[in-house]
Amino acid sequence: MSDYYFHTSDLSVGYNGKALIHDIEIGIRAGEILTLIGPNGSGKSTILKSVTKHLAMIRGDAYIADASVNSMSFKQLSQKLAVVLTERIK
């Protein structure tokens, strides 16, 4: 998937080690915009919080410019992306 600037691979996210959303495959090329749309409680914020390392990924990984998000420090990650959520992260 090296033609994508950001992509996920076999990503599962959730809480307390329990996966709530499985098999997430996202691929975004440089310059593209992605919108996550869904009803309340469908997992949009859970996916974003996992990609930004505010929640642990249950399985899989996310990549920015082919670098694993899991292997990045918070400082390195903050230099690559920014996310604005509608509520404070607890």
C-alpha positions as CSV (number, residue, x, y, z in Angstrom):
1,M,0.0,0.0,0.0
2,S,3.0,2.3,-0.5
3,D,0.9,4.5,-2.9
4,Y,-1.1,5.7,0.1
5,Y,0.2,8.4,2.5
6,F,-1.9,7.0,5.3
7,H,-3.3,3.5,5.5
8,T,-4.4,0.9,8.0
9,S,-3.8,-2.8,7.8
10,D,-6.2,-5.4,9.5
11,L,-7.0,-2.8,12.2
12,S,-9.3,-3.7,15.1
13,V,-10.1,-1.1,17.8
14,G,-12.1,-1.1,21.0
15,Y,-11.8,-0.8,24.7
16,N,-10.2,-2.8,27.5
17,G,-8.7,-5.3,25.1
18,K,-12.0,-6.1,23.5
19,A,-12.3,-5.4,19.8
20,L,-15.6,-3.5,18.9
21,I,-14.7,-2.7,15.2
22,H,-12.9,-5.3,13.1
23,D,-11.1,-5.4,9.8
24,I,-10.7,-1.6,9.3
25,E,-8.9,-0.9,6.0
26,I,-8.4,2.8,5.1
27,G,-6.2,4.2,2.4
28,I,-5.7,7.9,1.8
29,R,-3.4,9.4,-0.8
30,A,-1.5,12.6,-0.2
31,G,-3.9,15.5,-0.7
32,E,-7.1,13.5,-0.3
33,I,-9.6,14.2,2.4
34,L,-11.5,11.5,4.3
35,T,-14.7,12.0,6.2
36,L,-15.9,9.5,8.8
37,I,-19.7,9.5,8.9
38,G,-22.0,7.4,11.0
39,P,-24.5,7.4,13.8
40,N,-23.5,8.2,17.4
41,G,-21.8,5.2,19.0
42,S,-20.7,3.6,15.7
43,G,-17.0,3.9,16.5
44,K,-15.8,7.0,14.5
45,S,-14.0,8.5,17.5
46,T,-12.7,5.1,18.7
47,I,-10.9,4.7,15.3
48,L,-9.5,8.2,15.5
49,K,-8.3,7.8,19.1
50,S,-6.7,4.5,18.2
51,V,-4.9,6.0,15.2
52,T,-3.6,8.9,17.3
53,K,-2.5,6.5,20.1
54,H,-5.0,7.8,22.7
55,L,-6.3,4.2,22.7
56,A,-4.4,1.1,22.1
57,M,-5.0,-0.7,18.8
58,I,-6.4,-4.2,19.5
59,R,-4.9,-5.7,16.3
60,G,-3.2,-4.4,13.1
61,D,-1.5,-1.1,12.6
62,A,-1.8,2.3,10.9
63,Y,0.9,3.7,8.7
64,I,1.9,7.3,7.8
65,A,4.2,7.5,4.9
66,D,5.0,3.8,5.4
67,A,6.0,4.3,9.0
68,S,4.1,2.4,11.7
69,V,2.1,4.6,14.0
70,N,2.8,2.1,16.8
71,S,6.5,2.5,16.4
72,M,6.3,6.4,16.5
73,S,6.8,8.4,19.6
74,F,4.1,10.9,20.4
75,K,6.4,13.7,19.3
76,Q,7.0,12.1,15.9
77,L,3.3,11.4,15.5
78,S,2.4,15.0,16.4
79,Q,4.7,16.2,13.6
80,K,2.7,14.1,11.1
81,L,-0.9,14.5,12.0
82,A,-3.5,16.5,13.9
83,V,-7.0,15.6,15.0
84,V,-9.7,17.8,16.4
85,L,-12.4,15.9,18.2
86,T,-15.7,17.2,19.5
87,E,-15.0,16.3,23.1
88,R,-12.0,16.2,25.4
89,I,-10.0,13.1,25.5
90,K,-10.1,11.6,29.0
